[in-house]
Amino acid sequence: MTDASTQEPVNPPVDPQIDAIRKGKHHDAFSFLGPHESKGGWIVRAWLPQARQADLVMDGLALPMIETVDAAGFFTIGMVSRPANYKFRIKLYTGDIHDLEDPYRFPPILTAYELYLHGEGTNNESYRTLGAHPACFEGVQGVRFAVWAPNAAVVSVTGDFNSWDRTRHPMRLRDGGIWEIFLPSVGPGACYKYSVLAREGWEQDKADPYGFYAEVPPKSASIVWGLDNYEWGDAEWMEARARRNILRDPVSIYEVHLESWLRGEFNRPLSYREIADKLVEYVCRMHYTHVELLPVMEYPFGGSWGYQVTGYYAPTSRFGNPDDFRYLVDQLHRAGVGILLDWVPGHFPRDPHALRRFDGTALYEHADPRQGEHPDWGTLVFNFGRNEVFTFLLSNALYWLKEFHIDGLRVDAVASMLYLDYSRKPGEWIPNRYGGRENLEAIAFIRRFNELAHQVPGAITAAEESTAWPGVSRPVYLDGLGFTMKWNMGWMHDMFQYFSTDPVFRMYHQNDITFSMLYAFTENFVLPVSHDEVAHGKRHLIYKMPGDEWQRFANARAFLAYMFGHPGKKLMFMGVEIGQTWEWNYTESVPWHLLNFEFHRRMQHFVAELNALYRREPALYEVDDSYTGFAWIDFRDVEASVISFLRFAKDRSDFLVFACNFTPVPRLNYRIGVPKAGHYREILNSDAEVFGGSNLGNGGFAIAGPLPDHGLPASMSITLPPLAVVAFKPS
């Protein structure tokens, strides 16, 4: 028999609730920590693993707390009545002394109504409810945190304010799967993440889906930032925008990738504020009406160009903080320039710190890979049928339009959202409830997005949609998708195919440059020469053109002149305007040094003058959506590869005459019909010497006589320069 006096002492069993707290596994920390009624009074419990000793301070008195024998750092104190407005005074192991508010003494923050709207999918400004918000609660300054993670066992806030210790600040679970906590003494600039413990034991630190600011990649923590720090100076622009009908205005968009538009010494990316001063001056000098930015929402991999978003509510911190980005927007507006953003609501990347399996389950994405994985891009597809995902994305759109004064959103890859079988083989997709291939939930989302976006005064939306889906830019009430405009991908494809053909053979491809007029008014179109067409081996515009250097530049000028004469709003990617010769590289600046060479310098001058002409002439923009704004003069001269047409303003007495020669052979005494006899000014000649051409033309004017031609009552004989476009306006 063993002598009891020789046995090892038996440690008392650890309280299971204390054990769960110190291991970060307590499912309801608010039910245990903080003040709670006890037998004959109250007890306050605190988990302070950083503290050597702790006092409860109330009404100027410091009352010693007792550290439990079974868990170092767990302190308690009994009270006769419920304590109010108390603090902890802790002594650290370093000897430092700090006063702390107790997060677990505060009642719930979010209202039942806010929780209900989120679950219903109708809280269209859910970024005001979720995320991290500096706040004053019961007279105490701090930050309120809220995150949706309905299938998590525990969610905690970790950050540089609690040594990234996931056990220190477990959150309170509310209805609808939202976790919340108010942390006193935390403020703007604090880095944080949510530590998510799944019910199966899986654990992951996640960035805040509603985080307004993030660390510079490759770091990935969210940063606390307020919404109301910036003082705007663009009231005049915003008021005028609300009264404007953009479909009747000139729209010439300069598409920009901020990281590679202009770089500093040693290839350093510029800040938002540095870019603002330079970009505003350049865009105004070039007479563009709008700037469109490739996605600025936080993204981890530069090679994605921003199209694989991890921080939907955070302007990328590569170039500064959110208010620095607001400064860029503000400066553009003050200069009279609109700003559009590319927006990517169709898919998101698999980075472990972001949305993927956020609470241990497929939360934002579909669980079934036939619905939830994108085969082309290796990304995940949003579950548009889930109310909380619906409101996450809708609120995100309104966030950029309202909080950053963005003038419009261009939605990326709309076709991939509309079709369940997009890039999928038979058996790799699931039909909708009617057996069809249309993604009904995505369609409902797109329509609701457009309805809400257009409720913001003057805001617009544009779709990158590459199929023949009907009514993309028709209102939702007319059974359309509701976009303001649609990119004309068919026009872009046909034009590049035509202009890449040797002029000798263009007579066989006349249909490529005329076919677009069969459908030009079925949508409100934007004619794009976008970033997608100058990368991945597709070559920049100049090198899409055949011939020697002179012919390449002449072809490019003719291409752009026809583009600006053709109905539709205009968009060109940075570098096109200077005749960039090699394809775009996102790690390097636009090769501005090319402007040391005459062809490139004159090409830039040509684009500036083309923009200025476009903005001066109502016939080029007032009637972009109706046949009343366009009429062919002649598109049948196939052998000469010549086309001619008219553009009309809303007032049909205001019109322009265009004639295009797409061969290097000058056409002398070329007769075209016009609406009336008289004197016509030559307002454009892409072959002018100042643009780098041969300077063949009409001496600045032409005379039309009463000789009918091409079904019109008058005609004029003109000179058509080689590979050039000329335009005339009646005096």
C-alpha positions in Angstrom: 0.0 0.0 0.0 1.4 3.4 -1.0 2.0 5.9 1.8 -0.2 8.9 1.1 2.4 11.3 2.4 4.6 10.4 -0.6 2.0 11.0 -3.3 2.3 14.1 -5.6 -0.2 16.8 -4.8 -3.2 16.8 -7.1 -3.9 20.1 -8.8 -7.5 21.2 -8.5 -9.5 20.9 -11.7 -9.5 24.1 -13.8 -12.9 25.8 -14.1 -13.9 24.8 -17.7 -15.1 28.3 -18.5 -11.8 29.8 -17.4 -10.0 27.2 -19.4 -12.0 28.0 -22.5 -11.3 31.7 -22.1 -7.6 31.3 -21.8 -7.5 28.9 -24.8 -9.6 31.2 -26.9 -12.4 28.7 -27.2 -15.2 30.2 -25.1 -18.3 30.4 -27.3 -19.9 33.3 -25.3 -17.2 35.2 -23.4 -19.7 38.0 -22.6 -21.7 35.6 -20.5 -18.7 35.0 -18.2 -16.3 38.0 -18.4 -17.3 41.5 -17.1 -19.8 42.2 -14.3 -22.3 39.4 -13.5 -24.7 38.8 -10.6 -23.5 36.4 -8.1 -24.8 35.0 -4.8 -25.4 38.0 -2.6 -23.9 40.5 -5.0 -21.8 40.9 -8.1 -18.6 39.5 -9.5 -16.3 41.0 -12.1 -14.1 38.7 -14.1 -11.3 39.8 -16.3 -8.8 37.9 -18.6 -5.6 40.0 -18.5 -2.8 37.6 -19.4 -0.4 40.6 -19.8 -0.9 41.7 -16.2 1.1 40.7 -13.1 -1.5 42.2 -10.9 -4.8 44.1 -11.3 -7.0 46.5 -9.5 -10.5 47.6 -10.2 -10.7 51.4 -10.1 -14.1 53.0 -9.4 -15.0 56.4 -7.9 -11.3 57.1 -7.3 -10.7 53.9 -5.3 -8.4 51.1 -6.4 -9.7 47.7 -5.2 -7.3 44.8 -5.5 -8.5 42.0 -7.7 -7.8 38.3 -7.0 -5.8 36.2 -9.4 -7.2 32.7 -9.6 -4.9 30.0 -8.6 -5.7 27.8 -11.6 -5.1 30.4 -14.4 -2.4 33.1 -14.2 -3.8 36.3 -15.7 -7.4 35.6 -14.8 -8.6 38.1 -12.1 -11.9 38.4 -10.2 -13.4 40.7 -7.6 -16.7 40.6 -5.7 -18.9 43.6 -5.4 -21.9 44.4 -3.3 -23.7 46.2 -6.2 -23.3 46.3 -9.9 -20.1 48.3 -10.7 -20.4 51.1 -13.2 -17.8 53.2 -15.1 -15.0 51.2 -13.7 -11.5 50.6 -15.1 -8.8 48.1 -14.5 -5.4 49.3 -13.4 -2.9 46.7 -14.3 0.8 46.3 -13.6 2.7 44.6 -16.4 5.5 42.2 -16.0 7.8 45.0 -17.1 6.7 47.1 -14.2 4.6 49.5 -16.3 1.2 50.5 -15.1 -1.8 51.1 -17.4 -5.5 51.9 -16.9 -7.8 49.9 -19.1 -11.6 50.0 -19.7 -13.3 46.7 -19.6 -14.8 45.8 -23.0 -17.1 43.3 -21.3 -19.0 45.8 -19.3 -20.6 47.4 -22.4 -24.0 46.3 -23.6 -24.7 45.2 -27.2 -23.9 47.8 -29.8 -25.9 47.0 -33.0 -29.7 47.3 -32.9 -32.0 44.4 -33.6 -33.2 46.4 -36.7 -29.7 46.6 -38.1 -29.2 42.9 -37.6 -32.6 42.2 -39.3 -31.8 44.4 -42.3 -28.4 42.7 -42.8 -30.0 39.2 -42.7 -32.7 40.3 -45.1 -30.1 41.7 -47.5 -31.6 45.2 -47.6 -29.1 47.1 -45.5 -27.7 49.0 -48.5 -25.1 50.8 -46.4 -24.0 47.8 -44.3 -20.5 49.3 -44.1 -21.9 51.6 -41.5 -23.0 48.6 -39.4 -20.1 46.2 -40.0 -16.4 46.8 -40.0 -14.3 48.8 -37.6 -15.6 52.3 -36.7 -14.1 54.8 -34.3 -16.9 55.6 -31.8 -17.7 57.1 -28.5 -19.8 54.6 -26.4 -21.1 55.6 -23.0 -18.6 58.5 -23.0 -15.7 56.3 -23.8 -13.6 56.6 -27.0 -12.8 53.4 -28.8 -13.6 51.3 -31.9 -16.6 49.2 -32.4 -16.0 46.0 -34.4 -18.6 43.9 -36.2 -18.1 41.0 -38.6 -20.4 38.4 -40.1 -19.3 34.8 -39.5 -22.4 32.7 -38.7 -20.7 29.3 -38.7 -17.8 30.2 -36.5 -17.4 28.8 -33.0 -15.5 31.8 -31.8 -14.4 35.1 -33.4 -11.8 37.4 -31.6 -10.3 40.7 -32.5 -6.5 40.6 -32.6 -4.2 43.5 -33.3 -1.2 45.5 -32.4 -3.2 46.8 -29.4 -3.4 43.3 -27.8 -0.1 41.7 -29.0 -2.1 39.7 -31.6 -3.4 37.5 -28.8 -6.6 35.8 -30.0 -7.6 35.0 -26.4 -7.8 38.6 -25.2 -10.9 40.0 -27.0 -13.4 37.3 -28.0 -16.5 38.9 -29.5 -20.2 38.7 -28.7 -22.4 36.6 -31.1 -25.6 38.4 -32.2 -28.6 37.3 -34.3 -27.8 36.6 -37.9 -24.3 35.4 -37.2 -22.8 38.8 -36.5 -20.1 39.1 -34.0 -19.4 42.5 -32.3 -17.3 44.1 -29.6 -16.4 47.7 -28.5 -12.8 48.1 -27.6 -12.0 51.2 -25.7 -8.7 53.1 -26.2 -8.2 51.6 -29.7 -8.2 54.3 -32.4 -7.5 55.1 -36.1 -4.3 53.6 -37.4 -4.6 50.4 -35.3 -3.8 47.2 -37.2 -6.2 44.3 -36.6 -7.6 41.0 -37.9 -10.4 38.7 -36.9 -9.2 35.4 -35.5 -11.9 32.9 -36.6 -12.2 29.5 -34.9 -14.4 27.2 -36.9 -16.6 24.7 -35.3 -14.4 21.9 -36.7 -11.4 23.4 -35.0 -10.0 25.1 -38.0 -8.4 28.5 -37.1 -7.5 31.4 -39.4 -6.7 35.1 -39.0 -8.9 37.1 -41.5 -8.7 40.6 -42.7 -11.9 42.6 -42.2 -14.3 42.2 -45.2 -15.5 45.7 -44.5 -12.0 47.1 -43.6 -11.6 50.7 -44.9 -7.8 50.6 -45.0 -5.2 47.8 -45.1 -1.5 47.2 -44.6 0.7 47.5 -47.7 1.0 44.1 -49.3 2.4 41.5 -48.7 1.2 42.4 -45.2 -2.5 41.8 -44.9 -3.9 43.2 -41.7 -6.8 45.7 -41.8 -6.3 49.2 -40.3 -8.9 51.2 -38.4 -9.9 54.3 -40.4 -12.8 56.7 -40.1 -15.2 57.7 -42.8 -15.4 61.4 -42.1 -11.9 62.6 -41.9 -11.7 64.3 -45.3 -13.0 67.8 -46.1 -14.3 67.8 -49.7 -13.9 70.8 -52.0 -15.9 69.5 -55.0 -19.4 70.7 -54.2 -19.7 72.5 -57.5 -18.8 69.4 -59.5 -21.2 67.2 -57.5 -24.1 69.6 -57.9 -23.5 70.0 -61.7 -23.2 66.2 -62.0 -26.6 65.7 -60.5 -28.1 67.8 -63.3 -26.2 66.3 -66.2 -27.3 63.7 -68.7 -24.1 61.9 -69.6 -25.7 60.2 -72.6 -25.9 63.7 -74.2 -22.5 64.8 -73.1 -19.0 64.2 -74.6 -17.3 61.3 -72.8 -13.7 60.6 -73.6 -12.2 58.4 -71.0 -8.5 58.0 -70.2 -8.0 54.5 -68.7 -5.2 54.5 -66.1 -3.3 51.9 -64.1 -2.1 54.0 -61.2 0.9 51.8 -60.4 2.4 52.2 -63.9 1.1 55.5 -65.3 4.1 57.4 -64.0 6.8 56.4 -61.6 9.4 58.3 -59.6 13.1 57.8 -59.4 14.4 54.3 -59.1 11.0 53.1 -60.5 9.2 54.1 -57.3 5.4 54.2 -57.5 4.0 57.6 -56.8 1.6 58.4 -54.0 -2.1 59.3 -54.6 -1.2 62.9 -53.8 1.8 62.9 -56.1 -0.2 61.3 -58.9 -3.1 63.8 -58.4 -1.1 66.9 -59.2 0.5 65.3 -62.3 -2.5 63.4 -63.6 -4.9 66.3 -63.3 -2.6 68.6 -65.3 -2.1 65.9 -68.0 -5.7 64.9 -68.4 -6.8 68.6 -68.7 -4.0 69.3 -71.2 -5.1 66.3 -73.3 -8.8 67.4 -73.1 -10.1 64.0 -71.7 -13.5 64.3 -69.9 -13.0 61.3 -67.5 -10.4 59.1 -66.0 -11.1 55.5 -65.4 -8.9 53.6 -62.9 -8.2 50.0 -63.0 -9.3 48.5 -59.7 -7.9 50.4 -56.7 -9.6 48.1 -54.1 -6.9 46.4 -52.1 -5.3 43.5 -53.9 -2.3 41.3 -52.9 -0.8 40.5 -56.3 0.3 43.3 -58.6 0.2 41.0 -61.6 -3.6 40.8 -61.3 -3.7 44.6 -62.1 -6.1 44.9 -59.2 -8.7 42.5 -60.6 -8.3 40.0 -57.8 -9.6 41.9 -54.8 -9.1 41.1 -51.2 -10.2 44.4 -49.6 -13.4 45.6 -51.3 -13.8 48.6 -49.1 -10.1 49.6 -48.9 -8.3 51.8 -51.5 -5.0 50.1 -52.0 -2.5 51.3 -49.4 0.4 51.1 -52.0 -0.1 54.8 -52.7 -1.4 56.1 -49.4 -4.4 56.1 -47.1 -8.1 56.4 -48.0 -8.0 60.2 -47.5 -5.1 60.5 -49.9 -7.2 58.7 -52.5 -10.1 61.1 -51.7 -7.7 63.9 -52.5 -7.0 62.5 -55.9 -10.8 62.3 -56.6 -11.3 65.8 -55.2 -8.6 67.3 -57.4 -10.0 65.7 -60.5 -13.4 67.1 -59.8 -12.1 70.5 -59.0 -10.5 70.5 -62.4 -13.8 69.4 -64.1 -12.7 65.8 -64.7 -14.9 62.8 -63.8 -13.5 59.6 -62.3 -14.8 56.1 -62.9 -13.6 52.9 -61.1 -13.3 49.4 -62.4 -15.3 47.2 -60.0 -15.1 43.4 -59.7 -18.2 41.9 -58.0 -18.1 38.6 -60.0 -15.2 36.8 -58.3 -12.5 37.0 -55.7 -9.2 35.3 -55.0 -8.3 32.4 -52.7 -5.9 34.2 -50.5 -6.3 32.7 -47.0 -6.6 36.0 -45.2 -9.5 37.2 -47.3 -13.1 36.0 -48.0 -12.4 32.4 -48.9 -14.1 30.1 -46.4 -14.3 33.0 -44.1 -15.9 31.2 -41.1 -14.7 27.8 -42.0 -17.4 27.3 -44.5 -18.1 28.5 -48.0 -19.7 31.8 -46.8 -19.2 34.3 -49.6 -18.7 31.7 -52.3 -20.7 28.7 -53.4 -19.8 25.4 -51.7 -20.2 23.4 -55.0 -17.2 24.1 -57.2 -19.5 23.8 -60.3 -21.0 27.1 -59.0 -18.3 28.5 -56.8 -15.0 28.3 -58.7 -14.1 30.2 -61.8 -12.2 27.9 -64.2 -10.4 30.6 -66.2 -9.0 32.7 -63.3 -8.6 30.2 -60.5 -10.9 32.5 -58.4 -14.1 31.9 -56.4 -17.5 33.1 -57.5 -19.8 35.0 -55.1 -23.0 33.4 -54.0 -25.4 36.0 -55.2 -28.3 34.1 -53.8 -27.2 34.7 -50.2 -28.8 37.9 -48.7 -25.7 38.9 -46.7 -23.5 38.5 -49.8 -26.1 40.5 -51.8 -25.9 43.4 -49.3 -22.1 43.2 -49.0 -21.7 43.9 -52.7 -24.5 46.4 -53.1 -23.2 48.3 -50.1 -19.8 48.2 -51.6 -21.0 49.9 -54.8 -22.7 52.6 -52.9 -19.7 53.0 -50.6 -17.5 54.1 -53.5 -20.1 56.3 -55.0 -21.0 58.0 -51.8 -18.0 58.0 -49.6 -15.4 58.6 -52.3 -17.6 60.7 -54.7 -16.8 58.3 -57.6 -18.8 59.3 -60.7 -19.4 55.8 -62.0 -18.5 52.1 -61.8 -17.4 50.0 -64.7 -18.3 46.4 -63.9 -15.7 43.8 -64.9 -16.5 40.5 -66.7 -20.3 40.8 -66.6 -20.7 37.9 -69.0 -19.0 35.6 -66.5 -21.7 36.6 -64.0 -24.7 36.2 -66.4 -24.0 32.6 -67.5 -23.8 29.5 -65.3 -21.9 27.7 -68.1 -19.4 30.5 -68.7 -16.1 28.8 -69.7 -17.5 25.5 -68.5 -17.9 22.2 -70.4 -21.1 20.1 -70.2 -21.4 18.5 -66.8 -19.3 21.2 -65.2 -22.2 23.5 -64.3 -25.6 23.4 -62.7 -28.6 24.6 -64.6 -30.9 27.2 -62.9 -34.3 26.2 -61.5 -35.9 26.4 -65.0 -33.2 24.2 -66.5 -31.5 27.2 -68.2 -27.9 28.5 -68.3 -28.7 32.0 -67.0 -27.6 32.9 -63.5 -30.8 34.2 -62.1 -29.4 35.3 -58.8 -26.6 37.2 -60.5 -29.1 38.9 -62.8 -31.2 40.0 -59.9 -28.1 41.4 -58.2 -27.0 43.3 -61.3 -30.4 44.8 -61.7 -30.6 45.8 -58.1 -27.1 47.2 -58.2 -28.0 49.4 -61.2 -31.2 50.6 -59.6 -29.4 51.7 -56.4 -26.4 53.2 -58.2 -28.7 55.4 -60.3 -30.4 56.7 -57.2 -27.0 58.5 -56.4 -27.4 61.8 -58.2 -25.5 61.8 -61.5 -23.8 58.4 -60.9 -23.4 56.1 -63.9 -22.5 52.4 -64.5 -20.9 50.6 -67.4 -20.7 47.0 -68.3 -17.8 45.0 -69.8 -20.1 42.5 -71.5 -18.9 40.5 -74.5 -22.0 38.6 -75.5 -25.2 39.4 -77.3 -27.3 39.6 -74.0 -30.1 42.0 -74.9 -30.9 45.2 -73.0 -27.6 45.5 -71.1 -28.0 49.3 -71.0 -31.7 49.4 -70.9 -33.6 50.3 -67.7 -34.6 47.6 -65.4 -38.3 48.7 -65.7 -38.0 47.9 -69.4 -36.6 44.4 -68.6 -33.0 45.5 -69.1 -30.0 45.0 -66.9 -30.0 48.7 -66.1 -26.4 49.8 -67.0 -25.9 53.3 -68.2 -23.5 52.1 -70.9 -22.0 49.0 -72.4 -18.5 48.5 -73.8 -18.7 47.7 -77.5 -16.4 44.6 -77.6 -17.6 43.6 -81.1 -16.6 47.0 -82.5 -13.2 46.7 -80.9 -12.6 43.2 -82.3 -13.7 44.1 -85.8 -11.7 47.3 -85.9 -8.5 45.6 -84.8 -9.0 42.8 -87.3 -9.5 45.3 -90.1 -6.6 47.6 -89.2 -4.1 44.8 -88.7 -4.8 43.7 -92.3 -2.5 45.0 -95.0 -4.3 47.8 -96.9 -3.9 45.8 -100.1 -6.4 43.3 -98.7 -8.7 45.6 -96.9 -11.2 45.7 -99.8 -12.1 42.2 -98.8 -12.8 43.2 -95.2 -14.9 46.3 -95.6 -17.7 44.7 -93.6 -15.4 44.8 -90.5 -15.6 48.6 -90.3 -19.2 49.0 -91.3 -20.9 46.1 -89.5 -21.1 47.9 -86.2 -23.6 50.3 -87.6 -26.2 47.5 -87.8 -26.3 47.4 -84.0 -24.7 50.7 -82.9 -28.0 52.0 -81.4 -29.2 48.8 -79.7 -27.2 49.8 -76.6 -25.6 52.9 -75.2 -22.1 52.0 -76.2 -18.6 52.9 -75.2 -15.9 52.3 -77.8 -12.9 50.9 -75.9 -9.2 50.6 -76.7 -8.6 49.1 -73.3 -5.8 47.6 -71.2 -6.8 44.1 -72.2 -5.9 44.9 -75.8 -2.3 46.0 -75.2 -1.0 43.2 -73.0 -0.5 39.4 -73.0 1.1 39.4 -76.5 -1.7 41.5 -78.1 0.7 44.4 -78.8 0.0 48.1 -78.4 -2.0 50.0 -81.0 0.9 51.2 -83.1 2.2 47.6 -83.5 -1.2 46.3 -84.4 -0.8 48.3 -87.6 0.9 47.1 -90.8 3.6 48.9 -92.8 6.7 51.0 -92.0 6.8 53.5 -89.2 5.1 56.3 -91.1 2.3 53.9 -92.1 1.8 52.6 -88.6 1.3 56.0 -87.2 -0.9 57.1 -90.1 -3.0 53.9 -89.6 -3.3 54.6 -85.8 -4.4 58.2 -86.5 -7.0 57.0 -89.0 -8.2 54.4 -86.5 -8.7 56.9 -83.7 -10.2 59.5 -86.0 -12.8 57.0 -87.2 -13.4 56.0 -83.6 -14.2 59.6 -82.6 -16.5 60.0 -85.6 -18.3 56.8 -84.9 -21.3 56.9 -82.6 -20.5 56.0 -79.0 -18.5 57.3 -76.0 -14.7 56.9 -76.2 -12.1 55.1 -74.0 -8.4 54.7 -74.6 -5.8 53.1 -72.3 -2.8 55.1 -71.2 0.1 55.0 -73.7 -2.1 54.8 -76.7 -2.1 58.6 -77.0 1.7 58.7 -77.4 2.0 55.7 -79.7 3.6 53.4 -77.2 5.4 50.7 -79.2 5.7 47.7 -76.8 3.0 46.1 -74.8 2.0 47.4 -71.4 4.1 46.3 -68.4 2.4 46.9 -65.1 5.8 47.2 -63.3 7.0 50.1 -65.4 5.9 53.6 -66.2 4.4 54.6 -69.5 7.5 55.2 -71.7 7.2 59.0 -71.7 10.7 59.2 -73.1 9.2 58.4 -76.5 8.0 62.0 -76.6 11.6 62.9 -77.5 10.8 61.5 -80.9 8.7 63.4 -83.4 6.2 60.7 -84.4 5.3 60.1 -80.8 5.1 63.8 -79.9 2.9 64.5 -82.9 0.7 61.5 -82.1 0.1 63.0 -78.6 -0.8 66.3 -80.1 -3.2 64.6 -82.5 -5.1 62.9 -79.6 -5.3 66.1 -77.7 -6.7 67.9 -80.7 -9.1 65.0 -81.4 -10.4 65.2 -77.8 -10.8 69.0 -78.2 -12.7 68.7 -81.4 -14.9 66.0 -79.9 -15.8 68.2 -77.0 -16.4 71.3 -79.3 -18.8 69.6 -81.7 -22.3 68.5 -80.4 -22.7 66.4 -83.6 -20.1 64.0 -82.2 -21.8 63.3 -78.9 -25.4 64.6 -78.5 -27.1 61.8 -80.4 -25.1 58.6 -79.8 -28.0 56.4 -79.2 -30.2 56.9 -82.3 -30.0 56.6 -86.1 -31.0 60.3 -86.2 -27.5 61.1 -85.2 -25.8 59.2 -88.1 -26.2 58.6 -91.8 -24.1 56.8 -94.3 -23.0 58.8 -97.4 -21.3 55.8 -99.0 -19.9 52.5 -97.6 -19.9 50.7 -100.9 -16.6 51.9 -102.4 -14.9 48.6 -101.4 -12.1 48.7 -104.0 -10.9 52.1 -102.7 -11.4 51.1 -99.1 -13.2 54.4 -98.5 -16.2 55.1 -96.4 -18.0 58.4 -95.8 -20.8 59.4 -93.4 -22.6 62.2 -91.6 -23.0 63.0 -87.9 -25.8 65.1 -86.6 -26.4 67.1 -83.4 -29.7 67.2 -81.8 -30.3 70.2 -84.0 -30.0 68.5 -87.4 -28.8 71.7 -89.1 -25.6 71.1 -87.1 -23.8 68.3 -88.9 -20.4 67.0 -89.8 -19.1 65.2 -92.9 -16.5 62.4 -92.5 -14.6 60.8 -95.3 -12.1 57.9 -94.5 -9.4 56.5 -96.8 -7.9 53.3 -95.4 -5.3 52.8 -98.1 -1.9 54.5 -98.6 -3.2 55.7 -102.1 -4.3 59.4 -102.2 -7.7 59.9 -103.7 -7.9 63.1 -105.7 -11.1 64.7 -106.8 -13.1 62.3 -104.8 -16.8 63.2 -104.9 -19.2 62.7 -102.0 -22.7 63.8 -101.5 -23.6 66.3 -98.7 -26.9 67.6 -97.3 -26.6 71.1 -98.7 -24.5 73.2 -101.1 -22.1 75.8 -99.7 -18.8 76.4 -98.0 -17.4 73.7 -95.7 -14.5 74.1 -93.3 -12.0 71.2 -93.0 -12.0 70.8 -89.2 -10.0 67.6 -89.1 -7.3 66.1 -91.3 -5.4 63.2 -89.6 -2.7 63.6 -92.4 -1.8 67.1 -91.3 1.9 67.7 -90.9 1.4 68.8 -87.3 0.1 65.3 -86.6 3.0 63.6 -88.4 1.3 63.2 -91.7 2.2 64.1 -95.3 0.1 67.3 -95.2 -2.0 66.4 -98.2 -5.5 67.9 -97.9 -8.0 70.5 -99.0 -6.4 73.7 -97.9 -8.8 74.0 -95.0 -12.1 74.1 -96.9 -14.2 72.6 -99.7 -17.1 73.9 -101.8 -20.2 71.9 -102.3 -22.4 72.5 -105.4 -26.0 71.6 -106.2 -25.0 68.4 -107.9 -26.8 65.5 -106.3 -24.8 62.4 -105.3 -25.2 59.4 -103.0 -28.9 60.3 -102.7 -28.1 63.7 -101.3 -29.0 67.1 -102.9 -25.4 68.4 -103.2 -21.9 67.1 -103.4 -18.3 68.2 -103.2 -15.0 67.1 -104.7 -12.3 66.6 -102.1 -8.8 65.2 -101.7 -8.5 62.2 -99.5 -5.0 61.9 -98.1 -3.5 58.4 -97.7 -4.4 56.4 -94.6 -6.4 59.4 -93.3 -9.7 60.7 -92.1 -10.9 64.2 -93.0 -14.0 65.9 -91.5 -15.9 69.0 -92.7 -18.4 71.4 -91.2 -20.7 73.7 -93.1 -19.7 77.4 -92.5 
